[in-house]
Amino acid sequence: MNSKINSLGLDKKPKDTTVVVAMSGGVDSSTVAGMMKKEGYKVIGVTLKLSDDTQEVAHSKQCCSGQDIMDAKRVANKLDIEHKVFYYQNKFKEGVVDNFVESYLKGETPVPCIQCNKTVKFNDLFEESKTLNADALITGHYVKSITKNKVTELYRAADENRDQSYFLFNTTRDQLNYLRFPLGGLLKSETRRIAKDLDLNVADKPDSQDICFVPNGNYVSVIEKLRPDAFKKGNIKNTKGEVIGVHEGIVNFTIGQRKGIKIAAKEPLYVTDINSDHNEIIVGSKSDLLKKKIVLRDLNLLSDNKVFEKEIFVKVRSTGKLIRSKLNLNMEFPTLNLYEDEYGISPGQACVFYQKDNDGDRVLGGGWISKS
């Protein structure tokens, strides 16, 4: 790496380096495009059209709406860079939305942003960038990447409140070596200041909220539209196996949920398990949510197995804390032993591995929670 020649860790001068910037129309990706342009790179902005806008989505604070595409175009014009729109509606529905719905039908709690990054963003867009002969694909994610000897490692962002490393555990080694994340060392306030200095029209644009294809955070309405047959009544049982109520469909519940159970009890009840095979919801006390062991599936490892001979840290939800753990790769199914208490661990969520070193909290990969 020669940072004097190229801030991205590439052995070329910026003026000889072509980069594709994934532009969502928000302040983060727009600022990244502006930073790359200012540093002298050849910048191609790319915006993905992922869904057909309803009136509700088009005027929401979610990413990838029609308004966002227009905002991205305005930024590209302001910066005088090439801008392309790729229409990925079918790929997005098949790879993300359908997967999201099926996961809920299995009694899981999915993380569609990870699936989106794995499929349309860091798979299809990766290939599109290569076709455009770009030297790197740049995004506005808050995650640090450090490139040494042409190998890029992923770290938690400097702004821990904005850190998005949890959502990127499924990135492949080839993709990671090609990706760059210029905002990883910045605070959000610094990003907005840079956007204002660049005189970008999105400098004060509110951050996107919720899941892009879920208007107002109402995921049940999405499932109802796509799979109306999913809402079947079933039993609510306590941890002793006794029937204590009836539910209107398991898709209305997630592990750890307290509200909406609608059963009177002496102490608060929480959803502790969802049995999709028998269409049952299991409820219990908060102590019943305490888990010490997690079984994982579909691991994606960004480090060699020797690292896992030692204690590591994990996150079992995007907003969760780092938990001291030990991963056992020698069993039939990868199993994680937690050394600290954690509640409400849900199948379908991601479990992301970290190791602390001199550069910060390095992402070692992760997997999907199968059961706990």
C-alpha positions in Angstrom: 0.0 0.0 0.0 1.3 3.5 -0.9 -1.1 6.0 0.7 0.8 8.9 -0.9 -0.2 7.6 -4.4 -3.7 6.4 -3.6 -5.9 6.7 -0.5 -7.7 3.5 -1.4 -4.6 1.3 -1.1 -4.3 0.8 -4.8 -0.9 1.2 -6.7 -2.2 3.9 -9.1 -2.6 7.6 -9.0 -6.2 8.8 -8.5 -6.5 10.3 -11.9 -5.7 6.8 -13.4 -8.1 5.0 -11.0 -11.7 4.3 -11.9 -14.1 3.7 -9.0 -17.8 2.8 -8.9 -19.7 4.5 -6.1 -22.9 2.9 -5.0 -25.2 6.0 -4.6 -28.4 5.4 -2.7 -29.4 9.1 -2.8 -28.6 9.6 0.9 -26.0 11.8 2.5 -23.5 9.0 3.2 -23.1 7.6 -0.3 -23.4 11.1 -1.9 -20.6 12.4 0.4 -18.4 9.4 -0.6 -18.9 10.2 -4.3 -17.9 13.8 -3.6 -14.8 12.8 -1.6 -13.7 10.5 -4.4 -14.3 13.2 -7.0 -12.4 15.8 -5.0 -9.4 13.5 -4.6 -9.2 13.2 -8.3 -10.6 9.7 -9.0 -12.6 8.8 -12.1 -16.0 8.3 -10.5 -19.0 6.4 -11.9 -22.1 6.7 -9.7 -24.5 3.8 -9.7 -28.0 3.7 -8.2 -30.0 0.6 -7.8 -33.8 0.6 -8.4 -34.9 -2.3 -6.2 -38.7 -2.0 -5.9 -41.6 -0.6 -7.7 -42.7 2.4 -5.7 -46.1 2.6 -4.0 -47.2 6.0 -2.9 -46.5 5.0 0.7 -42.9 4.0 0.0 -42.2 6.8 -2.4 -42.8 9.4 0.3 -41.3 7.5 3.2 -37.9 7.9 4.8 -36.6 4.6 3.4 -33.8 4.1 1.0 -34.1 3.1 -2.7 -37.3 5.0 -3.4 -37.9 7.0 -6.6 -37.1 10.2 -4.8 -33.7 8.7 -3.8 -32.9 8.0 -7.4 -33.6 11.6 -8.3 -31.5 12.8 -5.4 -28.6 10.7 -6.6 -28.9 12.1 -10.1 -28.8 15.6 -8.8 -25.7 14.9 -6.7 -24.1 13.3 -9.8 -24.9 16.3 -11.9 -23.5 18.6 -9.2 -20.3 16.6 -9.0 -20.1 16.3 -12.8 -19.7 12.5 -12.7 -21.2 9.8 -14.8 -24.4 8.2 -13.3 -26.1 5.0 -14.1 -29.3 3.4 -12.8 -29.6 -0.4 -12.7 -33.0 -1.9 -12.5 -32.9 -4.8 -10.1 -36.5 -5.2 -9.0 -36.8 -8.9 -9.9 -33.4 -9.8 -8.4 -34.3 -7.9 -5.3 -37.7 -9.6 -4.9 -36.3 -13.1 -5.5 -33.1 -12.7 -3.4 -34.3 -10.5 -0.6 -38.1 -10.0 -0.3 -39.1 -13.6 -0.9 -36.4 -14.8 1.5 -37.6 -12.3 4.1 -41.2 -13.7 3.9 -40.2 -17.3 4.0 -38.0 -16.7 7.0 -40.9 -15.4 9.0 -43.1 -18.3 7.9 -40.4 -20.6 9.5 -40.7 -18.8 12.8 -37.4 -16.9 12.2 -36.5 -13.2 12.5 -34.7 -12.3 9.3 -32.1 -9.6 8.6 -32.9 -8.6 5.0 -30.2 -5.9 4.8 -27.5 -8.7 5.1 -29.2 -10.6 2.4 -29.4 -7.5 0.2 -25.7 -6.8 0.7 -24.9 -10.4 -0.2 -27.0 -10.6 -3.3 -27.7 -7.4 -5.3 -25.2 -5.0 -3.7 -22.0 -7.1 -3.3 -22.7 -9.8 -5.8 -24.5 -8.3 -8.8 -23.1 -4.8 -8.3 -19.6 -6.3 -7.9 -19.9 -8.0 -11.3 -21.3 -4.8 -12.9 -18.4 -2.8 -11.5 -15.9 -5.3 -13.0 -17.7 -5.0 -16.3 -17.2 -1.2 -16.1 -13.4 -1.9 -15.6 -13.5 -0.2 -12.2 -10.5 -0.6 -9.9 -12.8 -0.6 -6.8 -16.4 -0.5 -5.6 -17.0 2.2 -3.0 -19.9 2.4 -0.6 -21.1 4.7 2.2 -21.2 2.0 4.9 -19.8 2.9 8.3 -17.2 0.2 8.6 -13.4 0.4 8.5 -11.4 -1.4 5.9 -7.6 -1.6 6.2 -5.6 -2.8 3.2 -2.1 -4.3 3.6 -0.2 -6.1 0.9 -3.4 -6.0 -1.3 -5.5 -7.8 1.3 -8.3 -5.9 2.9 -9.6 -6.6 6.4 -12.9 -5.4 7.8 -13.2 -3.6 11.2 -15.9 -1.9 13.2 -16.4 1.7 12.4 -15.0 4.5 14.5 -18.5 5.7 15.1 -19.9 2.7 17.1 -23.4 4.2 17.0 -23.3 4.0 13.2 -21.2 0.8 12.8 -22.6 -1.4 10.0 -20.0 -4.3 10.2 -22.7 -6.6 11.4 -24.5 -6.3 8.1 -21.4 -7.1 6.1 -20.2 -10.4 7.6 -21.3 -12.4 4.5 -18.9 -10.4 2.2 -16.5 -12.8 0.4 -12.8 -12.4 0.5 -12.7 -11.4 -3.2 -15.4 -8.8 -2.7 -13.7 -7.4 0.4 -10.4 -6.9 -1.5 -12.3 -5.0 -4.1 -14.5 -2.9 -1.8 -13.6 0.3 0.0 -15.4 2.2 2.8 -14.1 5.8 3.1 -16.5 6.7 6.0 -15.3 4.1 8.4 -13.1 6.5 10.3 -15.7 9.4 10.5 -18.5 10.4 12.8 -21.9 11.0 11.1 -21.6 14.7 12.1 -18.3 14.9 10.1 -19.9 13.3 7.1 -22.7 15.9 7.1 -20.1 18.7 7.5 -18.2 17.4 4.4 -21.5 17.2 2.5 -22.2 20.8 3.3 -18.6 21.8 2.3 -19.3 20.1 -1.0 -22.6 22.0 -1.3 -24.6 18.8 -1.8 -28.4 19.1 -1.8 -28.7 16.0 0.5 -26.5 17.4 3.3 -29.4 17.7 5.6 -31.5 14.8 4.3 -32.9 12.6 7.1 -31.4 9.1 7.4 -33.4 6.2 6.0 -35.5 4.3 8.5 -36.7 0.7 8.8 -36.4 -1.8 6.0 -36.6 -0.3 2.5 -39.5 -2.4 1.4 -41.4 -2.3 4.7 -43.5 0.9 4.8 -43.6 2.4 8.3 -41.9 -0.7 9.8 -45.1 -2.8 9.4 -43.5 -6.0 8.2 -46.7 -8.0 8.8 -48.5 -6.0 6.0 -45.8 -7.1 3.6 -46.3 -10.7 4.5 -50.1 -10.3 4.3 -49.8 -8.9 0.8 -47.5 -11.6 -0.5 -48.7 -14.6 1.5 -52.2 -14.1 2.8 -52.4 -17.8 3.6 -49.7 -17.4 6.3 -52.2 -16.2 8.9 -53.4 -19.3 10.6 -54.7 -19.5 14.1 -52.7 -21.7 16.5 -52.1 -22.4 20.1 -50.1 -20.4 22.6 -48.4 -22.6 25.1 -46.4 -22.1 28.3 -43.0 -23.7 28.8 -44.8 -26.7 30.5 -46.6 -27.4 27.2 -50.0 -26.2 28.5 -52.3 -24.4 26.1 -53.0 -20.9 27.5 -54.2 -19.0 24.5 -54.7 -18.7 20.8 -52.7 -16.6 18.2 -53.7 -15.3 14.8 -50.5 -16.4 13.0 -46.9 -17.0 14.0 -45.7 -14.3 11.7 -47.1 -11.8 14.2 -44.4 -12.8 16.7 -40.6 -12.8 17.2 -38.4 -14.3 20.0 -38.2 -11.9 23.0 -41.5 -10.1 22.1 -43.5 -9.0 25.1 -46.3 -6.9 23.7 -49.2 -8.3 21.7 -49.4 -11.7 23.4 -52.7 -10.7 25.0 -52.6 -13.2 27.9 -53.1 -12.1 31.5 -50.4 -13.4 33.9 -48.9 -12.6 37.3 -45.5 -11.7 35.6 -44.7 -10.4 32.2 -44.8 -13.1 29.4 -42.3 -13.2 26.6 -42.2 -15.2 23.4 -39.5 -17.8 24.1 -39.9 -20.1 21.0 -41.8 -20.3 17.8 -42.7 -23.8 16.5 -43.6 -23.4 12.9 -44.1 -27.2 12.3 -46.9 -27.2 14.8 -48.0 -23.5 14.3 -47.4 -22.8 18.0 -46.1 -19.9 20.1 -44.3 -20.7 23.3 -44.2 -18.1 26.1 -42.4 -17.8 29.4 -40.6 -15.5 31.8 -37.6 -13.4 30.9 -35.3 -15.9 32.5 -36.5 -18.4 30.0 -34.9 -16.2 27.3 -31.4 -16.6 28.7 -29.2 -18.5 26.3 -25.6 -19.8 26.7 -25.2 -21.9 23.5 -26.0 -21.2 19.8 -26.0 -23.6 16.9 -25.1 -21.9 13.6 -25.4 -22.6 9.9 -24.0 -21.3 6.6 -20.8 -19.8 8.1 -18.8 -17.3 6.1 -15.2 -17.1 7.5 -12.9 -14.3 6.7 -10.0 -15.7 8.7 -8.3 -19.1 9.0 -9.6 -21.6 11.5 -6.6 -21.1 13.9 -8.1 -17.8 15.1 -11.1 -19.7 16.5 -9.0 -21.8 18.8 -9.0 -18.8 21.1 -11.7 -16.7 22.7 -13.5 -14.4 20.3 -16.3 -11.8 20.6 -19.7 -12.0 18.9 -22.7 -9.9 18.2 -26.1 -11.7 17.9 -28.1 -8.6 16.8 -27.1 -5.4 15.0 -27.6 -3.2 18.1 -26.2 -5.8 20.5 -23.0 -5.7 22.6 -19.8 -7.7 22.0 -20.1 -10.9 23.9 -17.1 -13.1 24.9 -17.5 -16.5 23.3 -15.8 -19.7 22.0 -16.6 -21.2 18.6 -16.4 -24.9 18.2 -15.9 -25.8 14.5 -15.3 -29.5 15.2 -18.9 -30.5 15.9 -21.5 -31.7 13.3 -22.9 -28.2 13.4 -20.8 -25.1 14.4 -21.6 -24.3 18.0 -21.0 -21.1 19.9 -20.6 -21.1 23.7 -21.4 -17.7 25.3 -19.4 -16.6 28.3 -21.8 -13.8 29.1 -25.6 -13.7 29.6 -27.7 -12.8 26.5 -31.5 -12.9 26.2 -33.9 -13.3 23.3 -31.5 -14.9 20.7 -33.6 -15.6 17.6 -33.2 -18.1 14.7 -32.8 -16.2 11.5 -30.6 -13.5 13.0 -26.9 -13.2 12.2 -24.1 -14.0 14.6 -21.0 -12.0 13.7 -17.5 -12.8 14.9 -14.9 -10.3 16.0 -11.3 -10.2 17.3 -9.6 -7.3 19.0 -6.2 -6.2 17.6 -4.1 -3.0 17.4 -6.4 -1.7 14.6 -9.7 -2.2 16.4 -12.4 -4.9 16.3 -11.7 -7.0 13.2 -14.6 -8.9 11.6 -13.7 -12.6 11.3 -16.9 -13.6 9.5 -20.1 -15.0 10.9 -23.1 -17.3 10.4 -26.8 -17.6 10.7 -28.4 -18.6 14.0 -30.1 -22.0 13.6 -31.2 -22.5 17.2 -30.2 -21.6 20.7 
